[in-house]
């Protein structure tokens, strides 16, 4: 896959055979990993086994450090936003298409020429912007800085996952299942997606909740909402689990963190070129059921369905929070349900969005919700199919496979459990 990377830059119209070869290798690696889940989680947590797993997972990622972006361009916008913040320029003030600030010089002019969605203002909240700034400080205008920042976030995430597994009395080597997942080096190292920041923040918030540390839990959750807005849906669950004495501190910390990270983005959401508004109203990627509905009822159905999908996510979050606190595993299960529901209700279901729920699925050993890590590389079939004029085949067919796989495995699991009774 690394050897194929130079031929797979999105802006160079990669040849379909090489994209299909990349997908085939990704699926093969995913299947091998899926078959290894049982042996991995049963490894005794001895120093040698932990060291071997950490080295293996790190090696998987380091191979991608010198590759160009594969079928992805989001990191280019990260570089732009990071440079703006580094030069004390408000990243939400206007779209790149409005002009290159003089402070960015020739590097900014060259980057703007290849930016995706240059006519839209930044969609990324404050925590994400800080990560972009840090990456710019590490390596200005270079993917290396982004990749190092995301690798650091991943490393923190796997350590916190191990700590959470110990706290919940679950097999600690399930953290190895997450660390060795072959989807992650593609979407978090090569593509350097900012979603890498979510696992350490969310896992840290769960650990703080279990420890009754309200201010820390609220602050971390507010910072997570500053990466991608959806962690707001975890507020009812964590509030339910925190002791009453810790809730006020949690509310204050969450309010401060979320306000600082989200307020600038929300303040521009009504602008005609607001990235967040455009995303919420128009994006439809890799979500076959929604594509089917629009094909059946017309494009106008999206105006009704999108708010309903958002409402459904809120209902799930409130329903999960109704359960009385119990063992730590129940908190993990609640977080998994909310995160996975958010993903499958989202009109856009990019492979890197699976990072929202995969750590929780690994912690609970939930095979059905680990399966998407195997099947989501099929998303990249969009590029050759679109180039061949077969976009509808992807939207209405290929895009359904990962969701259908989850439903099938959940159904089989339910049948087995009923059979045991």
C-alpha positions as CSV (number, residue, x, y, z in Angstrom):
1,X,0.0,0.0,0.0
2,X,2.9,2.4,0.8
3,X,4.5,1.5,-2.5
4,X,1.2,2.4,-4.3
5,X,0.8,5.8,-2.5
6,X,2.8,8.0,-5.0
7,X,0.3,7.0,-7.7
8,X,-2.8,7.7,-5.6
9,X,-2.8,11.5,-5.1
10,X,-6.4,12.6,-5.4
11,X,-5.7,15.7,-7.5
12,X,-3.7,13.6,-10.0
13,X,-6.7,11.5,-11.1
14,X,-5.2,8.1,-10.0
15,X,-5.6,5.2,-12.4
16,X,-8.6,2.9,-11.4
17,X,-6.5,-0.3,-11.4
18,X,-4.1,1.1,-8.8
19,X,-6.9,2.3,-6.6
20,X,-8.5,-1.1,-6.8
21,X,-5.2,-2.7,-5.9
22,X,-4.9,-0.4,-2.9
23,X,-8.4,-1.3,-1.8
24,X,-7.8,-5.0,-2.2
25,X,-4.6,-4.8,0.0
26,X,-6.5,-2.7,2.6
27,X,-9.3,-5.3,2.8
28,X,-6.7,-8.2,3.0
29,X,-5.0,-6.4,5.9
30,X,-8.3,-5.8,7.6
31,X,-9.3,-9.4,7.4
32,X,-6.0,-10.5,8.8
33,X,-6.4,-8.1,11.7
34,X,-10.0,-9.1,12.3
35,X,-8.9,-12.8,12.5
36,X,-6.2,-11.8,15.0
37,X,-8.5,-9.9,17.4
38,X,-9.1,-13.0,19.6
39,X,-5.4,-13.9,19.9
40,X,-4.4,-10.3,20.5
41,X,-6.9,-9.7,23.3
42,X,-5.9,-13.1,24.9
43,X,-2.2,-12.2,25.0
44,X,-0.9,-12.1,28.6
45,X,-0.1,-8.4,29.4
46,X,3.6,-9.1,30.1
47,X,6.3,-6.6,29.2
48,X,7.5,-8.5,26.2
49,X,4.1,-8.8,24.6
50,X,3.2,-5.1,25.3
51,X,6.6,-4.0,23.8
52,X,6.1,-6.2,20.7
53,X,2.6,-4.8,20.1
54,X,3.8,-1.2,20.6
55,X,6.7,-1.7,18.2
56,X,4.5,-3.4,15.6
57,X,1.9,-0.7,15.7
58,X,4.5,2.1,15.5
59,X,6.2,0.4,12.6
60,X,2.8,0.3,10.8
61,X,2.5,4.0,11.1
62,X,6.1,5.0,10.4
63,X,5.9,3.5,6.9
64,X,3.4,6.2,5.9
65,X,5.4,9.2,7.1
66,X,7.1,10.0,3.8
67,X,4.2,9.2,1.5
68,X,2.0,11.7,-0.3
69,X,-1.7,12.0,0.7
70,X,-3.6,9.0,-0.6
71,X,-7.0,9.8,-2.1
72,X,-7.5,12.6,0.5
73,X,-6.9,16.3,0.7
74,X,-8.2,17.5,4.0
75,X,-4.7,17.8,5.5
76,X,-4.0,20.6,3.0
77,X,-6.7,22.7,4.7
78,X,-5.1,21.8,8.1
79,X,-1.8,23.2,6.8
80,X,-3.6,26.4,5.7
81,X,-5.5,26.9,9.0
82,X,-2.4,26.2,11.0
83,X,-0.4,28.8,9.1
84,X,-3.2,31.4,9.6
85,X,-3.2,30.8,13.4
86,X,0.6,30.9,13.5
87,X,0.5,34.3,11.9
88,X,-2.3,35.5,14.3
89,X,-4.9,35.5,11.6
90,X,-8.4,34.4,12.5
91,X,-9.0,31.2,10.6
92,X,-12.8,31.6,10.4
93,X,-12.7,35.2,9.1
94,X,-13.1,34.3,5.4
95,X,-12.5,31.6,2.9
96,X,-9.1,31.0,1.2
97,X,-10.7,32.1,-2.1
98,X,-11.0,35.6,-0.8
99,X,-7.2,36.1,-1.0
100,X,-3.9,35.0,0.4
101,X,-2.8,37.1,3.4
102,X,0.6,38.7,2.8
103,X,2.0,37.0,5.9
104,X,1.7,33.6,4.2
105,X,3.9,34.6,1.3
106,X,4.7,32.3,-1.6
107,X,4.1,29.1,0.5
108,X,0.5,30.3,1.1
109,X,0.0,31.2,-2.5
110,X,1.1,27.7,-3.6
111,X,-1.0,25.9,-1.1
112,X,-4.1,27.9,-1.8
113,X,-3.9,26.8,-5.4
114,X,-4.5,23.2,-4.4
115,X,-6.8,23.7,-1.4
116,X,-10.1,21.7,-1.3
117,X,-13.3,23.8,-0.9
118,X,-11.4,27.0,-1.0
119,X,-14.7,28.9,-1.2
120,X,-15.8,27.9,2.3
121,X,-14.7,29.2,5.6
122,X,-12.9,26.8,8.0
123,X,-15.2,24.1,9.5
124,X,-12.7,23.2,12.2
125,X,-13.3,24.3,15.8
126,X,-10.8,25.6,18.4
127,X,-9.2,22.4,19.6
128,X,-8.5,21.3,16.1
129,X,-7.1,24.7,15.3
130,X,-4.6,24.4,18.2
131,X,-3.4,21.1,16.8
132,X,-2.9,22.6,13.4
133,X,-1.0,25.5,15.0
134,X,1.2,23.0,16.9
135,X,1.9,21.1,13.7
136,X,2.9,24.3,12.0
137,X,5.3,25.1,14.8
138,X,6.8,21.6,14.5
139,X,7.2,21.6,10.7
140,X,5.8,24.7,8.8
141,X,3.8,23.9,5.7
142,X,4.8,20.2,6.0
143,X,2.7,17.1,6.5
144,X,5.3,15.8,8.9
145,X,4.2,18.2,11.6
146,X,0.6,17.1,11.3
147,X,1.6,13.4,11.3
148,X,3.7,13.8,14.4
149,X,0.9,15.6,16.2
150,X,-1.6,12.9,15.3
151,X,0.8,10.1,16.2
152,X,1.3,11.7,19.6
153,X,-2.5,11.8,20.0
154,X,-2.8,8.1,19.0
155,X,-0.1,7.1,21.5
156,X,-1.8,9.0,24.3
157,X,-5.1,7.3,23.2
158,X,-3.8,3.8,23.5
159,X,-2.3,4.4,26.9
160,X,-5.5,5.9,28.2
161,X,-7.5,3.0,26.7
162,X,-5.2,0.5,28.5
163,X,-5.8,2.5,31.8
164,X,-9.6,2.5,31.2
165,X,-9.6,-1.3,30.5
166,X,-7.8,-1.9,33.8
167,X,-10.3,0.4,35.6
168,X,-13.2,-1.5,34.0
169,X,-11.7,-5.0,34.8
170,X,-11.5,-5.8,31.1
171,X,-8.6,-7.5,29.2
172,X,-6.0,-4.8,29.0
173,X,-4.6,-6.2,25.7
174,X,-7.7,-5.1,24.0
175,X,-5.8,-1.9,23.6
176,X,-3.6,-3.8,21.2
177,X,-6.6,-4.5,19.0
178,X,-7.0,-0.7,18.6
179,X,-3.3,0.1,18.2
180,X,-2.8,-2.6,15.5
181,X,-5.9,-1.8,13.5
182,X,-4.6,-1.4,9.9
183,X,-7.2,1.3,9.0
184,X,-5.6,3.8,11.4
185,X,-2.2,4.3,9.7
186,X,-4.0,5.1,6.5
187,X,-6.5,7.6,7.9
188,X,-4.6,9.0,10.9
189,X,-1.0,8.9,9.7
190,X,-1.0,9.2,6.0
191,X,-4.1,11.5,5.8
192,X,-3.4,12.9,9.3
193,X,-7.1,13.3,10.1
194,X,-7.8,15.4,13.1
195,X,-10.1,12.7,14.4
196,X,-7.0,11.2,16.0
197,X,-7.4,13.8,18.8
198,X,-10.8,12.4,19.9
199,X,-9.8,9.0,21.5
200,X,-7.4,10.5,24.1
201,X,-9.9,13.3,25.0
202,X,-13.0,11.0,25.2
203,X,-11.2,8.1,26.9
204,X,-9.7,10.7,29.4
205,X,-13.2,12.1,30.0
206,X,-14.5,8.6,30.7
207,X,-11.7,7.8,33.1
208,X,-12.2,11.1,34.9
209,X,-16.0,10.4,35.1
210,X,-15.3,7.0,36.7
211,X,-13.0,8.7,39.2
212,X,-15.6,11.4,40.1
213,X,-13.3,14.2,38.8
214,X,-16.0,16.5,37.4
215,X,-13.8,19.4,36.3
216,X,-11.4,17.2,34.4
217,X,-14.2,15.2,32.8
218,X,-16.1,18.3,31.7
219,X,-13.0,20.1,30.4
220,X,-11.9,17.1,28.3
221,X,-15.3,16.6,26.9
222,X,-15.5,20.3,26.0
223,X,-12.1,20.0,24.2
224,X,-13.4,17.0,22.4
225,X,-16.3,19.0,21.1
226,X,-13.7,21.4,19.8
227,X,-12.4,18.7,17.5
228,X,-15.7,17.5,16.1
229,X,-19.0,18.9,17.4
230,X,-20.7,15.5,18.0
231,X,-19.1,14.8,21.5
232,X,-21.8,17.2,22.8
233,X,-24.1,14.2,22.6
234,X,-22.1,12.5,25.4
235,X,-23.0,15.3,27.9
236,X,-26.1,13.5,29.3
237,X,-24.3,10.2,29.7
238,X,-21.3,11.7,31.6
239,X,-23.6,14.0,33.7
240,X,-25.6,10.9,34.7
241,X,-22.5,9.0,35.8
242,X,-20.8,11.8,37.7
243,X,-21.5,12.1,41.4
244,X,-23.9,14.9,42.3
245,X,-21.1,16.8,44.0
246,X,-18.9,16.8,40.9
247,X,-21.6,17.9,38.4
248,X,-21.4,21.6,39.0
249,X,-17.6,21.7,38.5
250,X,-18.1,19.5,35.4
251,X,-20.7,21.9,34.0
252,X,-18.5,24.9,34.5
253,X,-15.4,23.3,33.0
254,X,-17.4,21.9,30.1
255,X,-19.0,25.3,29.5
256,X,-15.8,27.1,29.4
257,X,-13.9,24.7,27.2
258,X,-16.8,24.2,24.8
259,X,-17.4,28.0,24.6
260,X,-13.8,28.8,23.8
261,X,-13.5,26.1,21.2
262,X,-16.9,26.3,19.5
263,X,-18.0,30.0,19.8
264,X,-15.9,31.3,16.9
265,X,-17.2,28.6,14.6
266,X,-20.8,29.0,15.7
267,X,-20.5,32.8,15.3
268,X,-19.9,32.4,11.5
269,X,-22.4,29.6,10.9
270,X,-25.0,31.9,9.2
271,X,-22.5,33.2,6.7
272,X,-23.2,32.2,3.1
273,X,-19.8,30.7,2.9
274,X,-19.8,28.9,6.3
275,X,-18.1,25.5,6.0
276,X,-20.1,24.0,8.9
277,X,-23.5,25.1,7.4
278,X,-22.5,23.7,3.9
279,X,-21.4,20.4,5.4
280,X,-24.6,20.0,7.4
281,X,-26.9,20.9,4.5
282,X,-25.2,19.3,1.5
283,X,-22.7,16.5,2.3
284,X,-23.8,13.0,1.5
285,X,-20.9,10.5,1.4
286,X,-20.8,6.8,1.8
287,X,-24.3,6.7,3.3
288,X,-26.4,4.3,1.1
289,X,-29.7,4.4,3.1
290,X,-29.8,8.2,2.8
291,X,-28.9,8.0,-0.9
292,X,-31.7,5.5,-1.4
293,X,-34.2,7.8,0.3
294,X,-33.2,10.8,-1.8
295,X,-33.4,8.7,-5.0
296,X,-36.9,7.5,-4.0
297,X,-38.4,10.8,-2.7
298,X,-36.3,13.4,-4.5
299,X,-33.4,15.7,-3.4
300,X,-35.8,17.8,-1.4
301,X,-36.3,14.9,1.1
302,X,-32.9,15.7,2.5
303,X,-34.1,19.0,3.9
304,X,-36.5,17.0,6.1
305,X,-34.3,13.9,6.8
306,X,-31.2,15.7,7.9
307,X,-32.8,17.4,10.9
308,X,-34.6,14.2,11.7
309,X,-31.3,12.3,11.7
310,X,-29.8,14.9,14.1
311,X,-32.9,14.5,16.3
312,X,-32.5,10.8,16.3
313,X,-28.9,11.1,17.5
314,X,-30.1,13.3,20.4
315,X,-32.8,10.8,21.3
316,X,-30.2,8.0,21.4
317,X,-28.0,10.1,23.6
318,X,-30.8,10.8,26.1
319,X,-32.1,7.2,26.0
320,X,-28.6,5.8,26.8
321,X,-28.2,8.3,29.7
322,X,-31.4,7.1,31.3
323,X,-29.8,3.9,32.5
324,X,-28.7,4.1,36.1
325,X,-24.9,4.1,36.7
326,X,-23.4,0.7,37.5
327,X,-20.2,-1.1,36.5
328,X,-17.6,0.8,34.5
329,X,-18.3,-1.5,31.5
330,X,-21.8,0.1,31.3
331,X,-20.3,3.5,30.8
332,X,-18.1,2.2,28.0
333,X,-21.2,0.5,26.4
334,X,-23.1,3.8,26.6
335,X,-20.3,5.7,24.9
336,X,-20.1,3.1,22.2
337,X,-23.8,3.3,21.5
338,X,-23.8,7.1,21.2
339,X,-20.7,7.3,19.1
340,X,-21.7,4.5,16.7
341,X,-25.2,5.8,16.4
342,X,-23.7,9.3,15.6
343,X,-21.6,7.7,12.8
344,X,-24.4,5.7,11.2
345,X,-26.9,8.6,11.4
346,X,-24.4,10.9,9.8
347,X,-25.0,11.8,6.2
348,X,-21.2,11.6,5.7
349,X,-19.6,8.3,6.8
350,X,-15.9,8.7,5.9
351,X,-13.6,5.9,7.1
352,X,-11.8,8.2,9.5
353,X,-15.1,8.9,11.3
354,X,-15.0,5.3,12.5
355,X,-12.4,6.6,15.0
356,X,-15.3,8.0,16.9
357,X,-16.4,4.5,18.1
358,X,-13.7,2.0,17.3
359,X,-11.8,2.5,20.6
360,X,-15.0,1.7,22.6
361,X,-15.7,-1.3,20.3
362,X,-12.2,-2.6,20.9
363,X,-12.5,-2.1,24.7
364,X,-15.8,-4.1,24.8
365,X,-14.6,-6.7,22.2
366,X,-17.6,-5.9,20.0
367,X,-16.8,-7.7,16.8
368,X,-19.8,-6.2,14.9
369,X,-18.6,-2.7,15.5
370,X,-15.0,-3.6,14.8
371,X,-16.0,-5.0,11.4
372,X,-16.3,-1.5,9.8
373,X,-12.5,-1.1,10.2
374,X,-12.3,-4.0,7.7
375,X,-15.0,-2.8,5.2
376,X,-14.7,0.9,5.2
377,X,-11.7,1.0,2.8
378,X,-14.3,0.2,0.2
379,X,-15.0,4.0,0.4
380,X,-12.0,4.5,-1.8
381,X,-13.9,2.7,-4.7
382,X,-15.7,6.0,-5.0
383,X,-12.8,7.5,-7.0
384,X,-12.5,4.9,-9.8
385,X,-16.2,4.4,-10.0
386,X,-16.8,8.2,-10.3
387,X,-14.1,8.5,-12.9
388,X,-15.9,5.8,-14.9
389,X,-19.2,7.5,-14.6
390,X,-20.5,4.9,-12.2
391,X,-21.0,7.2,-9.1
392,X,-24.5,5.8,-8.6
393,X,-23.1,2.2,-8.3
394,X,-21.0,3.4,-5.4
395,X,-23.6,5.6,-3.7
396,X,-26.4,3.0,-3.9
397,X,-24.4,-0.2,-3.7
398,X,-20.8,-0.3,-2.5
399,X,-21.6,2.3,0.2
400,X,-24.1,-0.1,1.7
401,X,-21.6,-2.9,2.4
402,X,-20.1,-1.7,5.7
403,X,-23.5,-0.9,7.3
404,X,-25.0,-4.2,6.1
405,X,-22.0,-6.1,7.5
406,X,-22.6,-4.5,10.9
407,X,-26.4,-5.3,10.8
408,X,-25.6,-8.9,9.8
409,X,-23.1,-9.5,12.6
410,X,-25.4,-7.9,15.2
411,X,-28.2,-10.1,14.0
412,X,-26.1,-13.3,14.2
413,X,-24.9,-12.3,17.7
414,X,-28.5,-11.8,18.9
415,X,-29.5,-15.2,17.5
416,X,-26.5,-16.9,19.2
417,X,-27.4,-15.2,22.6
418,X,-31.0,-16.3,22.3
419,X,-29.9,-19.8,21.5
420,X,-27.8,-20.0,24.6
421,X,-30.8,-19.1,26.7
